[in-house]
């Protein structure tokens, strides 16, 4: 039976595509339909990558057609499926699957009309992509990095020049300017984890602020060591100075800040566990955002749980908690229970937290945190006055002061 999978892809009928691919039709029939080329020489995989097929459909097509399917270039422009994927914002998983099957030949392939590689396409449409840095790193690792980065299309543009035109970030532009002759896999020269464990902050500062190649520094900073710890997790855990943390974050960005170890702990968990300064907590949250604040480890605990375990030995605990609540989903954070069944408030209470801290951790109002933080009633009345004041009076004061 002939099934026009290309047409189903063009019309985004993914349920029908999946129904056929996962059916009990004969394998040779499926392979014939998957490998079929339309009048422009395009396969259903070209169409699926172009029109945004779900990952599982792409994977199944690859399982059926293998490298032969991946390497099929269309008749119109010699564009590969990787060109299609990179030109239309395909997910990191899809690009990774294509490259794993097609290898270096696929990554280095150029089309006919523009002499573009898939990396050129990715840079043209850089703003429609997620995980851009990860995609570029993968392409560089599999292909010949310097040939890819120096390749000019028919318009005389390198990937860097295209990405710059499209408003790429400094981090992306650094990735696209690698001209080192050192293979990417061999760049790892400096064990930053040892410098952290030895608390050799002057040497660590010397390296991260040195004139070493940006790609080398980034590679070292992003490296994961035992238990999946990055040097940032080590630095937060062992009390590195604020300026070192900031430089690491500047180099590694959100990708570094949100990296998790084998227990799904982030640098923010580490910082809260070991009493990092308010400035460090703020830097991490500003880069990692809500995703970082809400992240849970394998024990179901957020970084706020960690902060509460050591609440009495922490400076500016109230300010740190307020920052968590402003950036994260306050009520979800405050009601979140770890695997031991404890909320942040219950942990803080066990640890002898002050009344002010406990009040911050019992907030269940639907009023936005940013509004509530405008008036700290504890600052305008002592505990004795607070106990005497009626809840109605306190609410009246809040309304008057927030909305004068």
PyMOL commands that set and color helices and strands:
alter all, ss='L'
color gray80, all
select helices_A, chain A and resi 5-10+14-21+27-35+44-50+55-70+81-87+92-108+118-124+126-128+132-142+145-150+159-165+170-175+184-186+192-197+201-208+214-222+226-228+231-237+242-257+267-273+278-294+303-309+311-313+317-327+330-335+344-350+355-360+369-372+377-380+383-388+391-402
alter helices_A, ss='H'
color red, helices_A
deselect
rebuild
show_as cartoon
